[in-house]
């Protein structure tokens, strides 16, 4: 008489567990980076709205000193959230600095205005690939 197989052997089960472990070891760091990148999007949004308002102000006023505070560009300071530590405008230079909280990686996004209304972008978020 032939024996009918009644289940999986121990070695087959161990192979499946090893494959699941390998997949989890690869996926977990990628998931953590993805969630930090998504949290940093809050910083990018706050900085982008400030940058757009400043660009309009620079086109109208043609002077950085006329557009170096939130009041002068017609916006309220966005304050802080779970992901956004702060958005600051440097007096007289108009440099916009957005900083993320530790949950968003603590990275910065810095925009330096030119008189023409264009901006150069620097910050620690560029090397990390978050902005």
C-alpha positions in Angstrom: 0.0 0.0 0.0 1.1 3.6 -0.7 1.3 6.1 2.1 -0.5 9.4 1.5 1.4 12.5 2.6 -0.2 13.9 5.6 1.4 17.4 5.9 4.7 19.3 5.7 8.0 18.0 7.0 10.0 20.0 9.5 12.6 21.0 7.0 9.9 22.4 4.7 8.5 24.5 7.5 12.0 25.8 8.5 12.7 26.9 4.9 9.4 28.9 4.8 10.2 30.5 8.2 13.7 31.4 6.9 12.3 33.0 3.7 9.8 35.1 5.7 12.7 36.2 8.0 14.8 37.3 5.1 11.9 39.2 3.5 11.2 41.0 6.8 14.8 41.9 7.3 14.8 43.6 3.9 11.4 45.2 4.1 11.5 46.7 7.6 14.3 49.3 7.0 12.6 50.4 3.8 9.3 50.8 5.5 10.9 53.0 8.3 12.5 55.2 5.6 9.3 55.5 3.8 7.4 56.6 6.9 10.0 59.2 7.7 9.9 60.5 4.1 6.1 60.8 4.4 6.4 62.7 7.6 8.9 65.1 6.1 6.3 65.9 3.4 4.7 68.1 6.1 7.9 70.2 6.2 8.0 70.4 2.4 4.4 71.6 2.2 4.9 74.4 4.8 8.2 75.5 3.2 6.6 75.5 -0.3 3.7 77.7 0.7 6.1 80.2 2.4 8.4 80.1 -0.7 5.5 80.8 -3.1 4.3 83.8 -1.0 7.8 85.1 -0.8 8.3 84.8 -4.6 5.2 86.9 -5.2 6.4 89.5 -2.7 9.8 89.6 -4.3 8.2 90.1 -7.7 6.1 93.0 -6.4 8.6 94.6 -4.0 11.9 93.8 -5.8 13.8 93.8 -2.4 14.5 91.0 0.0 14.3 93.3 3.0 10.6 94.0 2.1 9.8 90.3 2.2 11.7 88.9 5.2 9.0 88.2 7.7 5.7 86.2 7.6 3.8 89.5 8.1 5.4 91.1 5.1 4.6 88.2 2.8 1.0 87.9 4.2 1.2 84.5 5.9 0.9 83.3 9.4 3.8 81.3 10.9 2.7 77.6 10.4 3.9 76.7 13.9 4.9 73.2 14.8 3.1 69.9 14.3 4.0 66.2 14.9 6.4 66.4 11.9 7.2 70.1 11.5 9.5 71.6 14.1 9.6 75.1 12.6 9.6 77.3 9.5 11.8 80.4 9.9 12.6 83.3 7.7 15.9 85.0 8.4 15.7 88.8 8.7 17.3 90.9 5.9 18.3 87.8 3.8 14.9 86.2 3.5 16.3 82.6 3.8 13.5 80.2 4.5 14.5 77.2 6.8 12.1 74.4 7.4 13.1 71.9 10.1 11.5 68.5 10.7 11.0 66.9 14.1 12.8 63.8 15.2 9.9 61.8 13.9 10.6 63.3 10.4 14.3 62.6 10.7 15.2 66.1 11.9 16.3 67.2 8.4 16.3 70.7 7.2 15.1 72.3 3.9 16.7 75.7 3.2 15.7 78.1 0.4 17.8 81.1 -0.4 16.0 83.8 -2.4 17.6 85.8 -5.3 16.4 89.2 -6.3 14.7 87.8 -9.4 12.3 85.7 -7.3 14.1 82.4 -7.8 15.5 80.3 -5.0 18.5 78.0 -4.5 17.7 74.9 -2.5 20.1 73.4 0.1 19.7 71.5 3.4 20.2 68.1 4.9 17.1 66.6 3.3 18.7 66.6 -0.1 21.4 64.1 0.7 18.8 61.9 2.5 16.5 62.0 -0.5 13.6 63.5 1.4 13.1 66.6 -0.7 
